[in-house]
């Protein structure tokens, strides 16, 4: 039996959609891409990978905040 992880499927869809030419997109096409990316974020956030990404982004943001003082 073949199982597909929904997050992996959405990641592939995102890559395929973003590789297309940007000037040929309509507003509705861009909105669909944003919805797909948001759904991907919601699926990845509770995973170990999502927590790692959140930690890295938090450290970068803290470093930027400290360097601005």
N, C-alpha and C positions, 0 to 999 in steps of 0.2 A: 504494500500500500504506500502511495506517495503522499507525503504531507508537505505543505508549503507554509512557512512562517509568514504571516501577514506583513510583519515589519520588513522582511527581506523583499517581499513582492512590492510593497510601496516604495522601497529604496530603488528598486530597478525601474519602476514607473517614473520616479522623480528624475533619475539620471537620463532616461530616454526623453522625457519632456523638456528638460533643460538643455539638451544637446541641439534642439531645433533652433532655427534662426529666430531671433527676437523680433525683427520688424514684421514678421508674418503673423504675429499673435494678435488675437482680439482681446478685449477686456475680460470677456467671460472665460477665455482660455487661461488668462493669468489668474483669475479668481479660483478656477478649478485647481490650478497648480498650488496656490496658497492653501486651499482646503486639504489637498493631499499631503502637503508638508506638515500641516498642523496635526493631521491624523497620525502621521509617522512619528511626530514628536511625542504625542500622547502614548503611543505604543512602546516607544523606546525608553521613555523617562523612568519607568519603574525597574528597568533592568540594570544589571551591574555596569554595562556600557554607558547607559544614560546617567547613572550616578557619577561615573568617572568623568564624563563630559561636563557635567554640572560642576564638579569639583575644580576641573581645569579652568573653566570659564570664571568661576568664583575667584580663583587665585589670580587670574589675569586682571579681573576687575579690581581686586584689592590692591594689586601692584600699581595699576594706573592711578587709583585714588591716592595711594601713598606718595607716588612720584609728583602728583599735582600740588602737594602741600608745600 
